[in-house]
Amino acid sequence: MHLEDCDDMNPIELAILSNTSSSIVSILQNISALEHMKKSGQLTEEYVERGLTRLKDLVSPFVLDWFKALIDA
């Protein structure tokens, strides 16, 4: 994720330093990987499905649909 706060910390770094649950860190890492692949033009349907499959056990169906919409945007 390329967003940073005033201390130059991105969401993953902030989550780790805040002792956030490993599930949240994993969600952020998966979304960051998907975002990177999309921006680099390397995002394939197979990669999206694998990423969403990993997230399926961590988030609600509503949140999963939200992630799908972000990927498609």
C-alpha positions as CSV (number, residue, x, y, z in Angstrom):
1,M,0.0,0.0,0.0
2,H,1.4,3.3,-1.0
3,L,-0.5,5.5,1.4
4,E,1.6,6.9,4.2
5,D,0.8,9.1,7.2
6,C,2.7,12.1,8.4
7,D,5.4,9.8,10.0
8,D,5.9,8.0,6.6
9,M,4.3,4.9,7.8
10,N,2.0,2.8,5.6
11,P,-1.0,0.8,6.9
12,I,0.9,-2.5,7.1
13,E,3.8,-0.9,9.1
14,L,1.3,0.8,11.4
15,A,-0.7,-2.4,11.9
16,I,2.4,-4.3,12.9
17,L,3.7,-1.7,15.2
18,S,0.3,-1.4,16.8
19,N,0.2,-5.1,17.6
20,T,-2.8,-5.6,15.4
21,S,-3.9,-9.2,15.0
22,S,-2.1,-11.2,12.4
23,S,-5.4,-11.6,10.5
24,I,-5.6,-7.9,9.8
25,V,-1.9,-7.7,8.8
26,S,-2.5,-10.6,6.4
27,I,-5.5,-8.9,4.9
28,L,-3.5,-5.7,4.4
29,Q,-0.6,-7.7,2.8
30,N,-2.9,-9.5,0.4
31,I,-4.6,-6.3,-0.7
32,S,-1.2,-4.6,-1.1
33,A,0.0,-7.5,-3.3
34,L,-3.1,-7.4,-5.5
35,E,-2.8,-3.6,-5.8
36,H,0.9,-3.9,-6.8
37,M,0.1,-6.6,-9.4
38,K,-2.7,-4.5,-10.8
39,K,-0.5,-1.4,-11.1
40,S,2.3,-3.3,-12.8
41,G,-0.1,-4.9,-15.3
42,Q,0.7,-8.4,-14.1
43,L,-2.7,-9.0,-12.4
44,T,-4.2,-12.2,-13.8
45,E,-7.6,-13.8,-13.1
46,E,-5.8,-16.7,-11.5
47,Y,-3.8,-14.4,-9.1
48,V,-7.0,-12.6,-8.1
49,E,-8.8,-15.8,-7.4
50,R,-5.9,-17.1,-5.2
51,G,-5.7,-13.8,-3.4
52,L,-9.5,-13.7,-2.8
53,T,-9.4,-17.4,-1.7
54,R,-6.8,-16.5,1.0
55,L,-9.0,-13.6,2.2
56,K,-12.2,-15.6,2.2
57,D,-11.3,-17.2,5.6
58,L,-10.4,-13.8,7.1
59,V,-13.2,-11.5,6.1
60,S,-17.0,-11.5,5.8
61,P,-18.7,-12.0,2.4
62,F,-19.6,-8.3,2.4
63,V,-15.9,-7.2,2.8
64,L,-14.8,-9.8,0.2
65,D,-17.3,-8.2,-2.3
66,W,-15.8,-4.8,-1.5
67,F,-12.3,-6.1,-2.2
68,K,-13.5,-7.5,-5.5
69,A,-15.0,-4.1,-6.4
70,L,-11.7,-2.4,-5.6
71,I,-9.8,-4.8,-7.8
72,D,-12.2,-4.3,-10.7
73,A,-12.0,-0.5,-10.4
